Amino acid sequence: MNRAFITLYFFIVASVVLIGWGLNQFWESVAPEQEPSVETYALFQLIEEELIEQDLLQQQPQHKADVTAKAQQLSTQLNIGLEILGLDDLAQSDAMQELKAGKILSATSDQNIVWYKRLAQTDQVIMLSIAQADDQESPLYNFLLIGFYLAIALVIYLWVWPLSRDSKKLEVQTRALGKDGVPDTLKISPTSTLYPLAQAFNHMAQRLRELIASHREMTNAVSHELRTPLARMKFALAMVNEEKLSDKDRRQLRSIEQDIAEMEALISALLNYAGFEQKSQQLQQTRGYMRDLLDELQQRFIRQSSGQHLQLEVCDLTNNAEFICEWKLMETVLQNFINNAARYAKSRIRIELMQSASEYIIAVEDDGSGIPADKRERVFDSFVRLYHENDGTEDTAATNPTGSATGGFGLGLAIVKRIMQWHNGRAEFVEPEILGGARAQVRWPKSAQS
């Protein structure tokens, strides 16, 4: 902050001084020469006559006070600025030679025009200061004044532009995820004001890469190290001769097999979720008909749920309109919603296709017991499972890892949330409208291209 303030302050001050001096020099070199008006000639003649009448032009230097007093008197009477100067009081320049030759010269001072004229046959000069009318101001002067302010604006822009450029880089790198799930290294010049922030950002990105690499290694270890002993256990159980076991031992054997199957399902769910966590958010969105995908999912649901007495309805309120999305990911979203609804539904599941002027909307509703309003946001967190039995208990995968109540491990909706974020949309549970159970809804913008 201090560095930015100091550099900006001195940058502006130096620019104002240099630009002001340069434009002033230019103005003095090209400014149009003022021509004395008839009134100005008349004033000079009147003043000379007054001085001649009182014989003040030939006064000796010791009577200079009399000349000054007369000049002040005339200044008051004529309501103008008037001084009597000696030629020696003026700087030695070409202008002095012009005055000696009898030429009337002019100069601009604030809002006044100052006229100089040598008194005939003397070494004295009359200096008249006359107010300049606003409408007599030179257009060139106005142009240079505008140029001055524009130059100051340009100077400030040149100072701000690198700061804005580096800020944009930081914003882009923060929003865009690299292939490892973290922003790429931010490259900013060491002279930039944002260089310390860029260094801290790069340090953070490096720490994120290390954490993600550690997470990936742990996930691979879970995949290989746990599946291998599970496979050996399954093989050992398969070799057991059930004919020699009692009924009690057979039940325990079935329980062990079930536990092993659930552990394998949990490992698969963890690997699937980790894959979505590490996946790049660069989507390949294309046009297509969502109704066709839902018809396929409906047929798949009928084959898989035979004997469960569940009915899946599809209601297209878009008149078979085209949707734009990443179709493989959207299939995952809908499949997770359908599986989740199937765990809690009593007999019916309804899917609705809708659209607004700017969004696509898909809702999945069941006729189960629903989800309390204060818990609807939490269900999209990782490993959170809500199931409703007689007491409406809430549980998480941490306390109920096998999901024995309704199945699942609390990762499906977390994956749904991540996919919808990639589509610049959102997933949410809202108030039921038709079946009275839980109503899950996803919506994403029509113009969103990730």
C-alpha positions in Angstrom: 0.0 0.0 0.0 2.8 2.4 1.0 4.8 1.5 -2.1 1.8 2.0 -4.4 0.9 5.4 -2.8 4.4 6.8 -3.0 5.0 5.7 -6.6 1.6 7.1 -7.8 2.1 10.4 -5.9 5.6 11.1 -7.4 4.5 9.8 -10.8 1.6 12.3 -10.9 3.6 15.2 -9.5 6.4 14.7 -11.9 4.0 14.3 -14.8 2.1 17.5 -13.9 5.3 19.5 -13.7 6.8 18.2 -17.0 3.6 18.3 -19.0 2.7 21.8 -17.7 6.2 23.1 -18.5 6.2 21.6 -21.9 2.8 22.9 -22.9 3.7 26.3 -21.5 6.8 26.4 -23.7 4.7 25.4 -26.7 2.1 28.0 -25.9 4.7 30.8 -25.7 6.2 29.7 -29.0 2.9 29.5 -31.0 0.6 31.8 -29.1 -0.9 34.4 -31.4 0.5 37.8 -30.9 -2.0 40.3 -29.4 -2.6 43.3 -31.5 -3.4 46.5 -29.6 -6.9 47.8 -30.1 -7.9 51.4 -30.7 -8.8 51.8 -27.1 -5.3 50.6 -26.1 -3.7 53.2 -28.4 -6.0 55.9 -26.9 -5.0 54.9 -23.4 -1.3 55.2 -24.1 -1.8 58.6 -25.8 -3.9 59.8 -22.9 -1.2 58.7 -20.4 1.6 60.3 -22.4 -0.3 63.6 -22.6 -0.9 63.6 -18.9 2.8 63.0 -18.1 3.9 65.6 -20.7 1.5 68.2 -19.4 2.9 67.9 -15.9 6.5 67.8 -17.3 7.2 64.4 -15.7 8.9 62.8 -18.7 12.0 64.8 -18.1 12.2 64.4 -14.4 15.5 63.4 -12.9 15.8 60.0 -11.2 15.5 61.7 -7.8 12.0 62.7 -8.8 11.0 59.1 -9.6 8.5 59.1 -6.7 6.5 61.9 -8.5 6.2 59.7 -11.6 5.1 56.7 -9.5 2.5 58.8 -7.7 1.1 60.2 -11.0 0.9 56.6 -12.4 -1.1 55.5 -9.3 -3.4 58.5 -9.7 -4.0 57.7 -13.4 -4.5 54.0 -12.5 -7.2 54.9 -10.1 -8.9 57.4 -12.4 -8.9 55.0 -15.4 -9.5 51.9 -13.4 -6.7 50.0 -15.0 -3.3 48.6 -13.9 -0.6 51.1 -14.6 3.1 51.3 -13.8 6.0 53.3 -15.2 9.1 51.1 -15.5 12.6 51.8 -16.7 14.1 50.0 -19.6 16.8 48.7 -17.2 14.0 47.0 -15.2 13.2 44.7 -18.1 15.3 41.7 -19.0 17.8 42.0 -21.8 16.1 40.4 -24.8 14.9 40.9 -28.3 11.7 42.4 -26.8 13.8 45.3 -25.4 15.0 46.2 -28.9 11.5 46.1 -30.2 10.4 48.5 -27.3 13.2 50.9 -28.1 12.0 50.9 -31.7 8.6 52.1 -30.5 6.7 48.8 -30.9 3.9 48.0 -28.5 4.3 44.5 -26.9 1.9 42.3 -25.0 1.9 39.4 -22.5 -0.7 37.4 -20.8 -1.0 37.2 -17.0 -3.8 35.2 -15.4 -7.0 36.8 -16.8 -5.2 40.1 -17.9 -3.4 41.3 -20.9 -0.3 43.3 -20.1 0.8 46.0 -22.7 4.3 47.6 -22.8 5.1 50.8 -24.7 8.2 53.0 -24.5 7.6 56.7 -23.8 8.8 58.7 -26.6 12.5 59.8 -26.4 12.8 58.4 -22.8 14.1 55.3 -21.1 10.7 54.8 -19.4 8.1 52.2 -20.3 4.4 52.3 -19.7 3.0 48.9 -18.5 -0.8 48.7 -18.8 -2.7 45.7 -17.3 -6.2 45.3 -18.8 -8.7 42.6 -18.0 -9.2 40.1 -20.8 -12.7 39.2 -21.8 -13.6 35.5 -21.6 -14.8 35.5 -25.2 -11.4 36.7 -26.4 -9.6 33.6 -25.0 -7.7 31.9 -27.7 -9.1 28.5 -29.0 -5.6 27.2 -29.1 -5.3 27.9 -25.4 -8.5 26.0 -24.7 -7.2 23.1 -26.8 -3.9 23.0 -24.9 -5.8 23.1 -21.6 -7.9 20.1 -22.7 -4.7 18.4 -23.9 -3.1 19.0 -20.5 -5.9 17.2 -18.6 -6.0 14.4 -21.2 -2.2 14.0 -20.8 -2.6 13.7 -17.0 -5.4 11.1 -17.6 -3.1 9.2 -19.9 -0.2 9.3 -17.4 -2.5 7.9 -14.7 -3.8 5.2 -17.1 -0.2 4.2 -17.9 0.4 3.8 -14.2 -2.9 1.9 -13.5 -2.7 -0.3 -16.6 0.0 -2.7 -15.3 -1.8 -2.9 -12.0 -5.1 -3.7 -13.8 -3.4 -6.2 -16.1 -1.8 -8.1 -13.1 -5.1 -8.0 -11.2 -6.8 -9.5 -14.2 -4.2 -12.2 -14.4 -4.8 -13.0 -10.7 -8.5 -13.1 -11.3 -8.2 -15.4 -14.3 -5.8 -17.7 -12.5 -8.1 -17.9 -9.5 -11.2 -18.7 -11.5 -9.5 -21.1 -13.9 -8.4 -24.5 -12.5 -5.4 -26.2 -14.0 -5.2 -29.9 -14.8 -4.3 -30.7 -11.2 -7.3 -28.9 -9.9 -5.4 -25.8 -8.8 -4.5 -22.5 -10.6 -1.3 -22.5 -12.7 1.7 -20.5 -11.5 1.1 -16.8 -11.7 3.9 -15.0 -13.6 4.1 -11.3 -12.6 7.1 -8.9 -12.9 9.0 -8.3 -9.7 8.5 -4.6 -10.2 4.7 -4.9 -10.1 2.9 -3.6 -7.1 1.1 -7.0 -6.9 4.3 -9.0 -6.9 4.1 -9.9 -3.2 0.5 -11.0 -3.6 1.5 -13.1 -6.6 4.2 -14.8 -4.6 1.7 -15.6 -1.9 -0.7 -16.9 -4.5 1.9 -19.2 -6.0 2.9 -20.5 -2.6 -0.8 -21.3 -2.0 -1.1 -23.0 -5.3 2.0 -25.1 -4.6 0.6 -26.2 -1.3 -2.7 -27.2 -3.0 -0.8 -29.3 -5.5 1.0 -31.1 -2.7 -2.3 -31.7 -0.8 -4.0 -33.0 -4.0 -1.1 -35.2 -4.9 -1.2 -36.6 -1.3 -4.9 -37.2 -1.6 -4.5 -39.0 -5.0 -1.8 -41.2 -3.5 -4.1 -42.0 -0.6 -6.9 -42.8 -2.9 -4.8 -45.2 -5.0 -3.6 -46.8 -1.8 -7.2 -47.4 -0.8 -7.9 -48.8 -4.2 -5.1 -51.3 -4.3 -4.2 -52.0 -0.7 -7.8 -52.7 0.4 -9.1 -54.4 -2.6 -6.4 -57.0 -2.5 -7.2 -58.4 1.0 -10.9 -58.2 0.2 -10.3 -60.3 -2.9 -8.4 -62.9 -0.8 -11.3 -62.9 1.8 -13.9 -63.4 -1.0 -11.8 -66.3 -2.3 -11.4 -67.9 1.1 -15.1 -67.6 1.7 -15.8 -69.2 -1.6 -13.7 -72.2 -0.6 -15.7 -72.8 2.5 -17.7 -76.0 2.3 -21.1 -74.8 3.4 -22.4 -78.3 3.7 -20.3 -78.8 6.8 -21.6 -75.6 8.5 -24.5 -75.3 10.8 -27.3 -72.9 10.1 -25.9 -70.3 12.4 -22.5 -70.5 10.7 -24.1 -70.1 7.3 -25.9 -67.0 8.5 -22.6 -65.5 9.7 -21.0 -66.5 6.4 -23.7 -64.6 4.5 -23.3 -61.6 6.8 -19.5 -61.6 6.2 -20.1 -61.8 2.4 -22.5 -58.9 2.6 -20.0 -56.8 4.6 -17.3 -57.5 2.0 -19.6 -56.5 -0.8 -20.5 -53.2 1.0 -16.8 -52.4 1.5 -16.2 -52.9 -2.2 -19.1 -50.7 -3.0 -17.7 -48.0 -0.6 -14.3 -48.2 -2.2 -15.8 -47.8 -5.7 -17.9 -44.8 -4.5 -14.8 -43.2 -3.0 -12.8 -43.7 -6.2 -15.7 -42.4 -8.3 -16.0 -39.2 -6.1 -12.3 -38.7 -6.1 -12.3 -38.8 -9.9 -14.9 -36.1 -10.0 -13.0 -34.0 -7.5 -9.9 -34.2 -9.7 -11.6 -33.9 -13.0 -11.0 -30.7 -15.0 -14.1 -28.5 -15.4 -13.6 -28.0 -19.1 -16.9 -29.2 -20.5 -17.8 -30.3 -24.0 -21.4 -29.0 -24.2 -23.5 -30.0 -27.1 -27.2 -29.7 -28.2 -29.5 -32.6 -27.8 -33.0 -33.8 -26.6 -33.2 -34.4 -22.9 -36.4 -36.3 -23.4 -34.5 -39.0 -25.3 -32.0 -39.4 -22.4 -34.9 -39.6 -19.9 -36.7 -42.3 -21.9 -33.5 -44.4 -21.8 -33.1 -43.9 -18.1 -36.8 -44.7 -17.6 -36.4 -48.1 -19.4 -33.3 -48.8 -17.4 -35.2 -48.0 -14.2 -38.0 -50.4 -15.2 -35.6 -53.3 -15.8 -33.7 -52.7 -12.5 -36.7 -52.1 -10.2 -38.8 -55.0 -11.2 -40.6 -56.3 -8.2 -40.3 -53.0 -6.2 -43.7 -51.6 -7.4 -42.1 -48.2 -8.2 -43.5 -46.1 -11.0 -41.2 -43.5 -12.8 -43.1 -40.8 -14.7 -41.5 -38.3 -17.2 -43.3 -35.0 -17.8 -41.9 -32.8 -20.6 -43.1 -29.3 -20.3 -40.7 -28.0 -22.9 -42.4 -29.6 -26.0 -39.3 -31.7 -26.6 -37.0 -28.6 -26.7 -33.3 -28.9 -27.2 -31.0 -28.7 -24.2 -27.3 -27.8 -24.1 -25.1 -29.6 -21.6 -22.3 -32.2 -21.1 -24.6 -35.2 -21.7 -22.5 -37.9 -19.9 -22.3 -35.8 -16.8 -26.0 -34.9 -17.0 -26.8 -38.6 -17.2 -24.8 -39.0 -14.0 -26.8 -36.2 -12.4 -30.2 -37.7 -13.3 -29.2 -41.3 -12.4 -28.1 -40.1 -9.0 -31.4 -38.2 -8.5 -33.4 -41.3 -9.6 -31.4 -43.6 -7.3 -31.8 -41.3 -4.4 -35.6 -40.9 -5.0 -36.0 -44.7 -5.4 -34.6 -45.3 -1.9 -37.2 -43.1 -0.2 -40.2 -43.2 -2.6 -43.3 -45.3 -1.7 -44.7 -45.9 -5.1 -44.1 -42.9 -7.5 -41.2 -40.8 -8.9 -41.9 -37.9 -11.2 -39.3 -36.2 -13.5 -40.2 -32.8 -15.0 -38.4 -31.0 -17.8 -38.9 -27.2 -17.8 -37.2 -24.1 -19.1 -37.4 -20.4 -18.6 -36.2 -17.6 -20.9 -32.6 -18.0 -19.6 -32.4 -21.4 -17.8 -32.9 -25.2 -18.3 -34.6 -26.8 -15.3 -35.0 -30.5 -14.4 -36.9 -31.6 -11.2 -37.2 -35.0 -9.7 -39.9 -35.5 -7.0 -40.9 -38.6 -5.0 -43.8 -39.5 -2.7 -41.6 -40.3 0.2 -41.5 -38.6 3.6 -39.4 -35.6 2.2 -36.5 -33.7 3.6 -36.8 -31.0 6.4 -36.2 -27.5 5.0 -33.3 -26.9 7.5 -31.4 -29.9 6.2 -31.9 -29.4 2.4 -28.5 -27.7 1.9 -26.5 -30.2 3.9 -27.5 -33.2 1.8 -25.2 -32.0 -1.0 -22.1 -32.2 1.2 -19.8 -35.2 1.0 -20.7 -38.2 3.1 -23.9 -36.8 4.4 -26.9 -39.2 4.3 -30.3 -38.3 5.5 -32.8 -41.1 5.8 -36.2 -41.1 7.4 -37.5 -43.9 9.5 -40.0 -43.6 12.2 -37.9 -41.1 14.2 -36.6 -39.2 11.2 -33.0 -39.8 12.2 -30.1 -38.1 10.4 -26.9 -40.1 9.8 -23.6 -39.6 8.1 -21.2 -42.0 6.4 -18.9 -41.5 9.3 -21.3 -43.1 11.8 -23.0 -45.4 9.3 -20.5 -46.3 6.6 -22.4 -49.1 5.0 -25.6 -47.1 4.5 -27.7 -50.0 5.7 -30.8 -48.0 6.2 -31.4 -47.0 2.6 -28.2 -47.8 0.8 -25.7 -45.3 -0.6 -22.7 -43.6 1.0 -23.6 -39.9 0.8 -21.5 -39.1 -2.3 -24.0 -39.1 -5.1 -25.5 -35.7 -4.4 -22.0 -34.3 -3.7 -21.1 -35.3 -7.3 -24.4 -33.7 -8.6 -23.4 -30.4 -6.9 -20.0 -30.5 -8.5 -21.3 -31.2 -12.0 -23.8 -28.4 -11.8 -21.1 -26.0 -10.6 -19.2 -26.9 -13.8 -22.3 -26.0 -15.8 -22.5 -22.6 -13.9 -25.8 -23.8 -12.5 -26.9 -25.1 -9.1 -28.6 -28.1 -7.5 -31.1 -27.7 -4.7 -34.0 -29.3 -2.8 -37.2 -27.2 -3.0 -40.7 -27.5 -1.7 -42.6 -30.4 -3.2 -45.4 -29.5 -5.7 -47.2 -32.7 -6.7 -46.2 -35.9 -4.9 -45.5 -34.4 -1.5 -42.1 -35.9 -0.9 -38.6 -34.7 -1.6 -38.2 -32.5 -4.8 -34.7 -32.2 -6.1 -34.0 -29.6 -8.8 -31.1 -28.6 -11.1 -31.0 -25.5 -13.2 -28.3 -24.1 -15.4 -28.1 -21.1 -17.8 -28.8 -21.6 -21.5 -25.8 -19.5 -22.5 -23.3 -21.1 -20.1 -20.4 -22.5 -21.9 -17.6 -23.7 -19.6 
